[in-house]
Amino acid sequence: MITERTRASPFVGAQSVEHGWPPQGQWTFEDYRRLPDDGWRYEVIEGELYINPASSPRHQRAVFAISGRLWEHLQRTPTGQAFTSPIDVILPGLASPVQPDVLFIATDRLEIVKEAFIEGAPDWIVEVLSPSNWLDDRRIKFRIYALAGVREYWIVDVDRRQVEVFKLEGQSYTQVGRYGTGEQVHSTVVEGFGIAVDQICPT
């Protein structure tokens, strides 16, 4: 599959193979590591390259609101570690890598944190929707995060000022709730963690 934002990329298409880049469906982590540091955000999901532009200020504010509140919470209740994008997360057999906006790994699973990347499924992932990738977060990543074993998944829609919370049951997600302005959203994985939707998506 070639999405709208990858179709114009010099790394995707017939001519890219001539220049040493693999065709869609055959990208590996080694190919990913050869990509330039040019301000674009690259991810490889099931062998396909996805390219996203830099995030908007509204996107960044939402990420910082959640990660800042989470960092404060973990100082008081050290039950694991949190990370924010850009950070490479390899989900064996599914993604090599993805770059979630915010993620949490419980203390008893910190062995998946390697020197240069995370190898394995985080316990909790947050993705903030952007105009360029909202379909990926709702469909493609929704599916692979469940298959990888990510226990909790939040989807933040800053335009609608809404946060959806999903909990893993088996190999698929069940929606815990959808929260809007004036409401608090709580994690089912990070004990005691909660944040107001209005903090994540201010007016």
Stockholm file with secondary structure:
# STOCKHOLM 1.0

chainA/1-203         MITERTRASPFVGAQSVEHGWPPQGQWTFEDYRRLPDDGWRYEVIEGELYINPASSPRHQRAVFAISGRLWEHLQRTPTGQAFTSPIDVILPGLASPVQPDVLFIATDRLEIVKEAFIEGAPDWIVEVLSPSNWLDDRRIKFRIYALAGVREYWIVDVDRRQVEVFKLEGQSYTQVGRYGTGEQVHSTVVEGFGIAVDQICPT
#=GR chainA/1-203 SS CCCHHHHTCTTSSHHHHHTTCCCTTCCCHHHHHTSCCSSCEEEEETTEEEEECCCCHHHHHHHHHHHHHHHHHHHHSCSEEEEESSCCEEETTTEEEECCSEEEEEGGGGGGBCSSSEESCCSEEEEECCTTTHHIIIIIHHHHHHHHTCSEEEEEETTTTEEEEEEEETTEEEEEEEECTTCEEECSSSTTCEEEHHHHSCC
#=GC SS_cons         CCCHHHHTCTTSSHHHHHTTCCCTTCCCHHHHHTSCCSSCEEEEETTEEEEECCCCHHHHHHHHHHHHHHHHHHHHSCSEEEEESSCCEEETTTEEEECCSEEEEEGGGGGGBCSSSEESCCSEEEEECCTTTHHIIIIIHHHHHHHHTCSEEEEEETTTTEEEEEEEETTEEEEEEEECTTCEEECSSSTTCEEEHHHHSCC
//
